[in-house]
Amino acid sequence: MRVRAPFDPGSLVVIAITLVLFVWALFEKGLTHDLLLEAGVFMVSVKLIIMSYKSSQMAATIDAKLDDIAAELKKGGERGGRAGAVPTERR
């Protein structure tokens, strides 16, 4: 399995744009009630990016496990048996 970067380039662009817009809004609005709204939007963006990253990690883990299962099944097929096969009920 190859080593992956923590964030893809698209996520890094979204993080940078969101941060720039947040800082711009901070200077434009000042420390007012609107700052809470801007902080909330920033936090939602960060949360979505983190969820996307965790989802891609989970997908990579599942993919690796499926590759392991496929390799085991292939080894079992080469030996002529059904290694690890679960017997099914007959009616």
C-alpha positions, 0 to 999 in steps of 0.5 A: 500500500502506498503512503498518502498525503494527509490532504489532497490538493483540492482540500488544501485549496478549500482550506486556504480559500476559507482561511483567507475569506475568514481573515478578510471578514475578520478585518472587514467586520471587526470584533462584532456579532457577525464574527460568530457567524463567520467563525461558524462558517469556518468551523463547518468548512473545516469539519467537512474537510476533516470528515472527507479525509477520514472517509478517504482513510476508511475507504483505503482501509476497506480496500486493503482488507478486500485485497487481502480477502481476494488474495486468500480466496485466490490461494484457496482456489489454487489449492483446489479447496474452499479454504474458509468457506462457510457451509450453507444449509440445504433445504 
